[in-house]
Amino acid sequence: MKVLVTGSNGQLGRELRLLSRKTPEIEFLFTDLNEMDITDRLSVENTFSEFKPSWLINCAAYTGVDKAEQEPEKAMLVNAFAPGLLASIASQCNSRIVHISTDYVFDGNSSKPYREDHKSVPLESVYAKSKAEGEENVLSNCSSAIILRTSWLYSWFGNNFVKTIRRVGSEHGELKVVADQIGSPTWAHDLAEAIYNLIELNAEPGIYHFANEGICSWYDFAKAIVEFSGIECIVNPTDTESYPLPSPRPFYSVLDKSKYKAFTRKSIPYWRDSLKKCIALLNEQK
């Protein structure tokens, strides 16, 4: 089996690099912008022609939720156009694609976890709309495609909420974090393993949800980060109205993971347990 990975220098891409060392039966090709431009048809076609992948994992994304409001064309190019192009070429080459999507395709007005068949109604933001359109383009261009939605992703690689709270908490000793937005933190390591499980089982096409078990607010998440990091920092709750941002966030973005669990027969780690493991790795880097 050959697996092509895009966005391989990001959080999830780097976790997949680590996982690849444990799966010698799979040949991986890890690419980022320097190796393959996902917005350029010729670049993608050349890579497919040379490598001939069985699967493509699209980890590449424009992730600047607020910055997307200033760069709408770039966000739409990477998050909406490129996934459709990748899916189209994968289909032409008899390859399958796993496209990583997000809880932002929902407006957050639900009071129950979102299932895969819930209608996608993104918030009025460039980022949310670009990710929702990207899903549509993937599904319409590749009948064997898999969409894997996740939420609140973090890792010991790259820039993310966990690292920001550790840094700012250590520097200032007091933080304000929103307590009225609810979701499920997801360790990129666990997401990488979930992708591998779907590929190994040759999962049926369609949409799947994956996030760590349990729910919390950003405030709860920050409190746990401070606790597990051993940082002397006071975390105070605030509300969304008191912390305005250029792009709106969903108030409730918990994903129902029943479909993934039923298909893979795999348990999903609890978010606090995975956070402890990630922070232990971060502490070892000091």
C-alpha positions in Angstrom: 0.0 0.0 0.0 1.2 3.5 -0.9 -0.1 6.6 1.0 0.4 10.2 -0.1 0.1 12.8 2.6 -0.3 16.5 2.0 0.3 19.2 4.6 2.9 17.0 6.1 4.6 19.8 8.1 1.5 20.6 10.1 0.4 19.1 13.4 -1.5 16.2 11.9 1.0 15.6 9.1 3.9 15.4 11.6 2.0 13.0 13.8 1.4 10.8 10.7 5.2 10.9 10.0 5.7 9.4 13.5 3.1 6.8 13.0 4.6 5.8 9.6 7.7 4.6 11.4 5.5 1.9 13.1 3.9 0.8 9.9 6.7 -0.4 7.6 4.1 -2.3 5.5 2.9 1.0 4.1 5.0 3.2 1.9 4.4 6.9 2.7 5.2 10.0 0.6 5.0 13.1 2.8 4.6 16.4 0.9 4.1 20.0 1.6 4.1 23.1 -0.6 7.7 22.6 -1.7 7.1 19.1 -2.9 3.6 19.4 -4.3 1.3 22.5 -4.8 -2.2 21.2 -4.1 -3.7 24.2 -6.0 -1.9 23.3 -9.2 -3.3 20.5 -11.3 0.0 19.7 -13.1 1.9 19.5 -9.8 -0.6 17.1 -8.4 -0.9 15.0 -11.5 2.9 14.6 -11.7 3.1 13.4 -8.1 0.3 10.9 -8.6 1.9 9.7 -11.9 5.3 9.1 -10.2 4.2 7.7 -6.8 0.9 6.0 -7.8 -0.7 6.2 -4.3 -3.5 3.9 -3.1 -4.6 6.6 -0.7 -4.3 10.3 -0.3 -4.6 11.9 3.1 -5.3 15.6 2.8 -4.0 17.3 5.9 -3.3 20.6 4.1 -5.6 23.4 5.1 -5.7 27.2 5.7 -6.3 27.2 9.4 -6.2 30.9 10.3 -9.8 31.3 11.3 -9.6 35.1 11.9 -6.9 35.8 9.3 -9.2 34.2 6.6 -11.4 37.3 6.9 -8.5 39.3 5.4 -7.4 36.6 3.0 -10.7 35.1 1.7 -9.3 34.2 -1.8 -6.4 32.3 -0.3 -8.6 30.5 2.3 -11.1 29.5 -0.4 -8.3 28.3 -2.7 -6.7 26.0 -0.1 -9.8 24.9 1.7 -12.4 24.7 -1.0 -10.8 24.5 -4.5 -7.7 22.4 -3.7 -9.6 19.5 -2.0 -11.9 19.2 -5.0 -8.9 19.1 -7.3 -7.2 16.5 -5.2 -10.3 14.4 -5.1 -10.8 14.6 -8.9 -7.3 13.5 -9.6 -7.5 10.7 -7.0 -10.6 9.4 -8.7 -9.0 9.5 -12.1 -6.1 7.5 -10.8 -8.2 5.0 -8.9 -6.9 6.2 -5.6 -9.0 7.0 -2.5 -8.9 10.2 -0.5 -9.3 10.9 3.2 -10.0 14.6 3.6 -9.7 16.2 7.0 -12.5 18.6 7.9 -13.8 20.4 11.0 -16.6 21.1 13.4 -16.9 24.6 11.9 -19.1 23.2 9.1 -21.9 23.4 11.8 -23.3 26.6 13.2 -23.1 25.4 16.8 -26.8 25.9 17.6 -27.5 22.3 18.4 -27.8 20.9 22.0 -26.9 17.4 21.0 -23.7 16.0 19.4 -23.7 16.5 15.6 -24.1 13.3 13.6 -22.5 12.8 10.1 -25.9 13.2 8.5 -26.7 16.5 10.2 -27.0 19.2 7.5 -23.9 21.3 7.2 -24.8 24.9 8.0 -21.5 26.9 8.5 -21.3 30.1 10.4 -21.0 33.4 8.6 -17.2 33.3 8.3 -14.8 32.7 5.4 -13.1 29.8 7.2 -16.3 28.0 8.0 -17.7 28.4 4.5 -14.4 27.4 2.9 -14.3 24.1 4.8 -18.0 23.3 4.1 -17.4 24.0 0.4 -14.3 21.8 0.5 -16.3 18.9 1.7 -18.9 19.3 -1.0 -16.1 19.5 -3.7 -14.4 16.3 -2.4 -17.6 14.3 -2.3 -18.8 15.4 -5.7 -15.4 14.6 -7.4 -14.6 11.3 -5.8 -17.2 8.6 -5.1 -14.9 6.6 -2.8 -13.9 9.6 -0.7 -13.9 9.8 3.1 -14.5 13.0 5.0 -13.1 12.9 8.5 -14.3 15.8 10.7 -12.5 16.6 13.9 -12.4 19.4 16.5 -10.1 21.5 18.7 -7.0 19.9 17.4 -3.7 20.2 19.3 -0.3 18.5 19.3 3.2 18.8 20.7 4.1 20.0 17.2 3.3 23.4 15.7 1.2 26.3 17.2 -2.0 25.5 19.0 -4.1 26.2 22.1 -2.2 24.0 24.4 1.1 25.6 23.6 -0.3 29.1 23.8 -1.9 28.5 27.2 1.4 27.1 28.6 3.4 30.0 27.2 1.0 32.8 28.2 0.2 31.2 31.6 3.9 31.0 32.4 4.5 34.6 31.4 1.5 36.3 33.0 0.3 34.1 35.8 -3.4 34.9 35.0 -5.6 34.3 32.1 -9.2 34.9 30.9 -10.6 32.1 28.7 -14.1 31.8 27.3 -16.4 29.4 29.1 -19.5 29.4 26.9 -18.1 27.5 23.9 -18.3 23.7 24.2 -16.5 21.1 22.3 -14.1 18.2 22.4 -10.3 18.6 22.4 -8.5 16.2 20.1 -4.9 15.1 20.2 -3.5 14.9 16.7 -1.7 11.7 17.6 -5.1 10.0 18.3 -6.5 11.5 15.0 -3.6 10.1 13.1 -4.3 6.6 14.5 -8.0 7.0 13.6 -7.0 7.7 10.0 -4.8 4.7 9.9 -7.6 2.5 11.3 -10.0 3.7 8.5 -7.4 3.0 5.8 -6.4 -0.3 7.2 -10.0 -1.4 7.2 -10.7 0.1 3.8 -13.6 2.0 5.2 -16.7 2.6 3.3 -16.9 6.0 1.6 -18.7 8.8 3.3 -18.4 11.1 6.3 -17.0 10.1 9.7 -16.5 12.0 13.0 -13.5 11.7 15.3 -12.6 13.6 18.4 -11.4 12.5 21.9 -14.1 11.4 24.3 -15.8 13.8 26.6 -16.7 17.5 26.3 -15.6 20.7 27.9 -15.4 24.4 27.5 -12.2 26.3 26.4 -12.0 27.4 30.0 -12.1 23.8 31.3 -9.5 22.9 28.6 -7.2 25.7 29.8 -7.6 24.8 33.4 -6.5 21.2 32.6 -3.5 22.4 30.6 -2.3 24.6 33.5 -2.9 21.8 36.0 -1.1 19.1 34.0 1.8 21.5 33.1 2.3 22.4 36.8 2.1 26.1 36.0 1.3 28.7 38.7 -1.5 30.5 36.9 -5.0 31.6 37.7 -7.5 30.9 34.9 -10.7 33.0 35.0 -13.8 32.3 33.0 -15.2 34.9 30.6 -17.9 34.9 27.9 -17.7 35.2 24.1 -19.2 38.7 24.1 -16.4 39.9 26.4 -13.8 38.4 24.0 -14.7 39.5 20.5 -12.9 38.1 17.5 -13.1 38.9 13.8 -14.7 35.5 13.0 -17.5 33.9 15.0 -17.0 30.5 16.8 -19.7 27.8 17.2 -21.0 27.7 20.8 -21.5 23.9 20.7 -19.5 21.7 18.3 -19.5 18.3 19.9 -19.3 15.5 17.3 -21.1 12.2 17.5 -18.5 9.5 16.9 -20.8 6.4 17.0 -20.3 5.7 13.3 -16.5 5.6 13.6 -16.6 3.4 16.8 -19.1 1.0 15.3 -17.1 0.5 12.1 -13.6 0.3 13.6 -14.6 -1.3 16.9 -12.0 0.9 18.5 -12.3 2.8 21.7 -11.5 6.5 21.7 -9.3 8.0 24.5 -10.8 10.5 27.0 -9.6 14.0 26.3 -7.9 14.6 29.7 -6.0 11.3 29.4 -4.6 12.3 25.9 -3.9 15.8 27.1 -1.7 14.4 29.9 0.3 12.3 27.5 0.8 15.3 25.1 1.9 17.6 27.9 4.3 14.9 29.2 6.0 14.9 25.7 6.1 18.7 25.8 7.7 18.7 29.2 10.4 16.3 27.9 11.3 18.8 25.2 12.4 21.4 27.8 
